[in-house]
Amino acid sequence: MAAEFVIEGLKATIEGKEILKGFNLQMKGGEVHAIMGPNGTGKSTLASSLMGHPKYEVTEGTVTLEGQDVLEMSVDERARAGLFLAMQYPSEIAGVTNSDFLRSALNARREEGSEISLIKFIRQMESKMKDLEMNPEFMHRYLNEGFSGGEKKRNEILQMMLLEPKIVILDEIDSGLDIDALRVVAQGVNAMRSEDRGFLVITHYQRLLNYIKPDFVHIMMQGRIVKSGGPELAERLEADGYEWVKEELGIEDEVVGQEV
């Protein structure tokens, strides 16, 4: 059954300032939705709010995954329900190896008594790391500690490939990647595309969408989606920037948090 993810009227604040102002989006398994927009429009706030980051307060709206109320779930419950966020700036965790972290995360989604065996897990992890052209030694290093930017992003995709979530949110996964790392990361994402999994790709640049072909492109400004279309929309943004969108829709430059 294809996953269905619905966001309706989502509003969120940070330190009392409203960032998301009635964000709406519907997506299903098998679809790739790209969100593009100028800096400060709330793209990363959206990703963090959907995953339940305590820094962001959702004040209005609903988010459902296969009919379940996501906003009523804790962060770990959201992950177990099938939400996954590949972060723009992955955290480093000293003292916890990459393999221990991933095996614990994988077993947390399984019923008690059905945990994955160590041998099976190692085989799976080694296979996925090979696909991502990752050094096998990274399995035993502390999570993201001493990793380059590209290595951290590959590690995020490794987590996605092992956990097999229903809805994947990629928050500027292309940030800081050279062309070779971008190619490998995109290959990992494309290998996971299926009718059972939806992708929400947040990016500034058309170049990522040359590798991960979106079905829908949405332009986000001032905390909401203001225009949607197909891949050609991203191509025009690359060529002409965002000024034509503002002129077409009569949007004035404003401080984030104020109404259009």
N, C-alpha and C positions, 0 to 999 in steps of 0.2 A: 504494500500500500504506500503510495507516494505521500511524503510528509507535507503537511499544509501549515504554513506559518503566516499569521495575520497580525499586523500592527495597526491599531486604529486610534487616532486622536491622541497620540503619545506626546505628553509634555513632561519635561524634566528640567530641574534646576541644579545649579552648583553654587554653593555659598549664597543662596537667595537670588541668584541671577537666572532667569529663565533662558535656557539654551534651545531645547526642543519645544516647538510650538505647534502642536497638532500634526505630528508626523504620521503618515498613512502608507502602508505597503502590504501587498498580499503576494506571497510566493509559494510555489509548490515544488515538490521533489522533481528533479530533472531540469529545473530552471536555474540560470545564472543571471542574477541582477547586479548591475554595477551602479554604484553611487559615486558621483563626482560633484565637486563644488569647491569654491574658493576656501582659503584658510579661514577658520573661525565660524564656519556655518553649522557646526554641530555634528560632523560625521563621526569623530571618535567618541563624542558624548553619546551618540546613538549606540555604538558598539558596547560601550561600558555600561550603559543603562540596561541594555538587553540582557547582559550577563549578571547584573545585580551588584555592580561596584558600589560600595557604601558611600563613596564620595558624591554620588549623583542621586538626587531624590526625584522619583517619578511622582508627579502631582496629579496627573489625569491620564486617561486612556487605558487601553487594554492591549495585551500581547498574549496570543494563544498559539500553542504548538499541538497540532492534532486535537484541538478542542480543549486542551488543558491550559489553565490559567498560569502563565509563566511568572507573572508578577507576584504571585502568592508563594512562589518557590524560593528556597534559599539558593545560594550560588551553586553548591554541590548538587542540589536537586535539579537545577537547570541543566547541568552537565550530564547527569544521569538520564535526564529526559531526552537528550540528544542534541543540545546546543553546544557549539564549540566556537571559541574565539581564538584566532591566531593574532596575537597582539603586535602592535607597531613597535613597542619596546619591551621585549620579553625580559622577565626578571631573572636575576641570578640567585641561585639558592645553594649556599655552601653547605657541605656535609651530606647532601642527598645526591646520589648518583643518578645519571640520566635513566639507567635501566630500572633502578628501584622506583623512581618517580613514575615511570610509564607503566610498570607492572602493577603498582598500587592503583593508579588511575584506571587501568583496564579492569582489575578485579573489583573495584568499587562499583562498576556497572553490572557486575554479575551477581547472581543469587549465591547466598552462602552455601558452600559445599561444591560449587561449580567453578572455582577459581582456576585460572589458566596455569598449567604446570610450568615450572621454570624452564625446562628444556624446550617445550613448545613455544614459549614466549621468546626465548633467545633466538630460536630459528626464525620466528616472524620478524623480530626486530632487526636481525642481521640482513634478512632479505629486503626489508624496506630501506634500510640504510644503504644497501648496495644500489637500489633504484635511485636514491637521492645523491649518490656519489659521496657519501659521508665516510670518513675514516672510522673503522670499527672500534678504535680506541675511545671514541666519544661515548660509547656505551657505558664506560666505567668512570667517566669524568663527572664532576659535580655539575648539576643542572645549569647550563649556560655560562658557567664560570670560566672566564678566559676565552669564550667563544667570540669570533668576529661577528660583525653584523650579519653577514651572509650565512654563517654557520648557525646563528640563532634562528634565522628565518627558516632554514632547512629543518632545524629541530622542531619548529612549530608544525611544519608540514608532516614530519615524521609522527608527531603526536596525533595529528588528524588521521593519518593513514592507519595507525594502530587502533585508534578509538572508534573509527567508522561512525561519526555522528550523523544526525539527520539533517541538521541545518548548520552550515559552516559560515562563519563571519570572518572575512579576511580584512583586517584593518591595516591598510597600506603595507601589505606584505612585500611590495616591490621597493619600499623605501631603503636606500642604501645598498641595493644589489647591483653588482656589475652584470653585464649581459649574459655571461656564462651561468652565474648563480640564478639569474632570473629565469633562464631557460629550464634549469633543473627543477626549480620550485614550481614553475608552471606545469611541467610534465607531471610532477607529483599530484598537483591539483586535478589536471585533466584525467589522470588515471583513476581518480575517485569519482568522476562524474557518473551519475546513474539516475534512474527514474526514482530512486528512493532517497535521494539526497539533493538539497537545494543549497545554492551558494549566494551569499551577499558579499560582493567585492567592493571595498571602499578604496578608491585610488584617486590620485591627482592626474595620472598620466595615461595617455592612449597606449603607450608602449606595452603595458601589462596586458591590455585588452587585445593586443595583437597575438598574444600567446594563449590567453584564456578568453575565448570568444563568448561575449555575453548575449543572452537572449533579449534583455531589456537594459536600457541605460536611463538613469534618473539623475536629474540635476537638482542638487540640494542647495538652498539659500535660506539664510535666516531661520534655520531650525525646521524646515519642512521641504518636501519635494515640490518644486515649482514647475517642472517640465519632465516628461517621459517620452521615450522613443526607442528606436532600435540602435544597433551599433553605429549607424551613420551619425547619431547625435554626438557620440564621443569623438568621431572624426572631425566634426565641425568645431567642437570645443578646442581640439588640438590646433586647428587652423586659425580660428577667429577669437579664441578666448571666451570670456563670460559676458563681455559688454553687450553683445547682441541680445543675450537672454534678458538682461536687465532692461534694455530698451524695448524689446518686444512685449514684456510683461509689465512694464512701468514700475520696476523695482528700483528704489533708490538705495544708495549705500547707507547703511545704518549700523549702529553698534549692535552686536549680537545680543539678543534678549529683548529687543524692542519689536513691536509689531510692524509688519510691512505696511 
